Amino acid sequence: MIKPFRTSIQSGQQLNGLLITVPSPELVEIVSTAGFDWLFFDLEHSAMGIETLQKLLRCVSDSCLAAVRVPEPSPAYVAKVLDAGAEGVIFPRISTEEQARKAVALCKYPPLGNRGVGLSRAQGYGNTFSEYLKVANERIACILQIEDEKGAGNASQISAVEGVDALFVGPYDLSMSMGIPGEVAHNSIKKIIRNLPEVVSDHTGLGILTADMALYREYADLGYNLIACGIDTQLINNGAKKLISSVKNTAN
């Protein structure tokens, strides 16, 4: 049965995640049992496709939640992601209340939305269809990314849309939209990040990506409770460099 991602966000508990870009079932199996609360599967910027995604979702531990970033807010993408078994959908580049309402509708079965009905992995290929229908609207998380100044300016209205469970800040895209590409430590970016907890609705979670533990602590203290603490490729890269450095130091 689908795990309650939406409930976990609304509870206010700190949810620590990892961004997944490498389409490896073994890697997903390993990291999902390492203690992360959730995994952020990226269909927007990685080489992952829907068929690969379903194989990866099968490897997620029962103790770990799974959200998938779709490339765009289209019925086809969202339906396939949810039918594959995701417990949350992350929508990129949400800037207006209207876009937020469309995203929510794609995640919800009627009468709350317009999600199509399928009999795929999420529904036990039909075996748990009725049970899934009863809980899907309450358990699936709708997470919207704030990635430009317009979205940041409309964050209050966006978060107030019924069915929006969390706003997830994209510092790099924010910097691009503001004409300061890559300068995620710029004061203008920091101001937006610090201001969002003051303007979003009380029921709305806040998320962000950072591998900097000092920033992690700062964001958590501000009220960000859906934090992606790193990226799979970064873990592999850092681990490989650390290992070979240790080997060389030992050899010397």
N, C-alpha and C positions, 0 to 999 in steps of 0.2 A: 504493500500500500504506500501511496505517496507520502513522503515525509513533510512535516509542517514548517516549511521555510518561512512563510508569512508570519506565523505565530512566533517563531524564534526572533524575527526582526522586531516585531511589535512588543515583545517582552522587554526589550532594552538590553538584553544580554550582549556581551562583547563577542562578536563572531569573527574569528581570525581565519583568513582564507589565503589561497594561492592561485595565481593566474596560470592557466594551463594553455600552452601553445604547441607543445610537442604531441603529435598524435600517437602516443605509445600507451597501450593498455597496461603494460608492466609498470610504467612510471606512475600512472594514475592509481594503480593498486597500492603501490608503495606509499605515495604521499597521502592518500586518503586514510591510511591507517597510522599516520605519523602524529596525529593530534589536531590537525586542522578541522575547523568547524564546517568549512565550506570550500568548494572549488569553483573557480571562475573560468569556464571554458570559453575560448574566444573563437567564434566563427567569423569575426570581422577582419582580423589582421593575420590570422594563422592559415596554414594550408589545410585545416580541418574541413571535412564535408559532413553532411548529415549521416551517411552510412558509417563513417569513421566515428562520429560522435556517439552513435548508439552503442558501438562496441566499447567505447571509453566509459560511458555511463554505467554499463554493466559491471565495471570494475570498481565503482565507487563503494566504499565501505558503508555499512548500514548506519554508522555513527557520523557520517559526513553528508552534508547537503550539497546539491549541485545546481548552479545557475549557469545559463548560457547566454553569451552576448550574440545577438543576431546582427547580420550586416545592415539590415534595414527593417522598419516596422511593417512587414508585409504578412498577410494571412498565411501564405505558403510557408515562409520561414518559421513563424511562431508555432503553427500547427505541428510541423514536423519536429521541432525541438521539444515541444511538450509531449507529443505522442511518443517520442523516443525515451521519455522518462525524466526530463529535467523538472526540478521543483521550483525553478525561478527563471525569469527571462530578463535580460539586461538590454535595454534599448539605448543605442548611441544617439547623440546629437538631438536631445529633446530641448526645445527652446521656448515652447508656448504651451498654454493650457490646452489648446485644441489638440496638439500632438500628444499630450499626456492622456487625454481622454481616449484617443485612438489606440494608444498602447494598451491601456487597461482593457478596452473592449476586446482586443485580440487575445488577451489572456483568459477571459471569462466566458463560460458557457452562458447562453440565454437563460434568464432574461437580463442578466447583468452585463452581457457583452455579446459578441458575435462569433466566438470561437466555433469552428466546425467540429463535428463529431467523427472520431476515428476509432478503430479497434486495433490498436498497436501495442507496443511493449508496455506503455504506461497503464493501459487498461487490461493487462494480462492477456492480450490478444483476444479479448472478449470475455474471458473467464471472470474478471473482476470489474466488468464494465459498470454495473449498477453502484457498486461500492465506491468506485473512482468518481463517478458523477456526483455523489453525495458530498464529497469533501474537496474536490478540485478547486472550486472557486474560493474556498476558505484557506487552502493551504499553499497554493501557488503564489510566489512572490513576483510582483511587478516592480522592477528596479529601473529607474530612469537616469541616464547620464546627463550631467550638466557640463557642457564642453565649450560654451562660448559666453560672451558677456550678456547676450540677450537672455539666455537660459538662466544665468545667475540673477539677472534683474527680475526675472519672472518666477523665481524659485518659490516664493510664498504662494502664488496662485497655482503653480504646478503641484506643489506638495499637498494643496488643499483638495485636489481632485480625488474623489472617492475611489479607492482601489489602488492608489499609488502607495507603495509600501516603503520605498526608500529612494533617495537621490544619491547618485554616485558621481563624485567630482572627477573630471579628467583633467588634471593640471597641465599636461602637455598640449592637449587640444585647446585648452583655455589660453595658453601662452601664444599659440599660433593665431588664434582669433583676435588677440589683443596686440598683435604686431611685435611681440617679444618672444619669438620662437625658441623653445627650449629653456627659457629662463623661468623655471618653475619655482625658484626661490625669490622671484621678484616681489616687491612689496604689494603690487597690484593683485597678484595671485594670492598672496598671503591674506590680504584684506578680504577677498571673496571667501576663502576657506574659513576664516574666522567669523565672517558675518553670517554664513548660512545657518548655523545653529540658532541664531537669533530670529530668523524669519520663517523657517519651515514649521509646518504644523506639528503639534506635539506627538501625534501618532506616527510620524514619518521617521524612518531610520535614515542615517547618513553614512555614506561609504566613501572610500578613497583608496588609492594604491600608493604604498610607500614601503621601501625596504630599509629606510633609515629609522633606527629604533628611537632616536631622540624625537623625530617627527611623529612616529607612531604614538609615543607617550603624549605629545602635545595634542594630536588629533583626538585620541581617546579621552583626554581631559576636557576637550571642547564638546564632546558628545558624539563623536563619530564611532559607531558601533558595528559597522560592516566594513572592516579593513582587510584589503588584500595585502599581505605582508611581503610579497615577493613574486617572482616569476620563475617558472620551472627552468628555463634556460639559464637564468641567473644563478640558480642553485647549482646546476651542473657545472657552469663556468667557474664559479667560486670554489666549488669542491675540487675540481680538476686542478686549478691553479694552486690551491692549498696543498694538495697531495704531492704534486711534482716539486713544489718548493720545499716540502718536508724531506722528500727523497734526496734532493740535491744538497740540502743542508746536512743530512745524515752522511751522504757520500763524501762531503768535504771534511 
